[in-house]
Amino acid sequence: MNLDPNALIIWLIIGAIAGWLAGQIMKGGGFGLIGDIIVGIVGAFIAGELFPFLGLRLGGGWIGEIIAAAIGACILLFLVRLVRRAA
């Protein structure tokens, strides 16, 4: 697989924005730039798998991708906090 450098940069930017938004929405604050990017990318993966299963589509473009990734990141943060409380 050959990943275009521009696509990688866009992927990182969307991940950073989505991770930061999820941190603000979930009242947990940010996780730093690297942490926000990781949370946003994992959230985008979660949303990419979950939304088609549920029949949801937010539309195309950057805004739709950021919103979907942020929702996925919020789900991730919610699950992490549940596991952290149980432990």
N, C-alpha and C positions, 0 to 999 in steps of 0.2 A: 504494500500500500504506500503510495506516494502522497504525502500531505503537503498542500500548498502553504508556503509561509504566511501568506495573507489570511488564509482560512484559520490557521493556528492563532494568529494575533486576534482575529475577530472572536474566536472561540474563547480565548483568555479574557478578553474585554467583557463579553457577555457573562462569563462565569463570575468575574469580579463584581460586576454590577448586580447580578442576581444574588450572589452570596451576601453582599452588603445589604441589599433590600431585605433579604430573609432575616438577617441579624437585627435590622431595625423593626421589622414586623413582629418578630418573636421576642422582642424586648431583651435580647441577650447581648446586644452590642455587636460590634464587628469582631472579626477574628484576625485582623491584620490582612494585608494584601494577599499573601499566599493562602491563608486559611479561607478567606472569602472566595478566592478563585476555586479552591478545591471543593468547598461547599456548593458553590454555584454550578460547577461542572457535574458533580454527583447529582445535584438537584435536577439539572437538565436531563441527565440520564434517567432518573426516576420518572420525571414528567414524560419523557419520550416513550417510556415503556407503559406507564399507567394510563395516560390520556387516551391513546388509541383503544386500549382495552375497555375503557369506560365510554368510548364513543365521543370524546370531547375534542374540539379543535378550536384554537384561539386565533387562527388566521396566520398569515405569513408575515415575513419581515422581521426586523430587529426587535420591534416592540413586543410582538407576539412571542418571540423566542425568549426575551428577557422575562416576560410575565410568566411563561410556562416554567422556565428554569427557577424563578423565584418561588413559585408555588411548590415545585419539587424540592427546593432547598428548605422551605418551611416544613414540609413533611419530614424531611431528613432530620432537621433540628428537633422537631417534636418527638420523633422516635428515639433520638439520642438522649434527650432529656428523660424520656420514660425509662430507658434502660439504666441511665445513671441514677435515677431515684430508686429503682428496684435493687440496685447493687449496694 
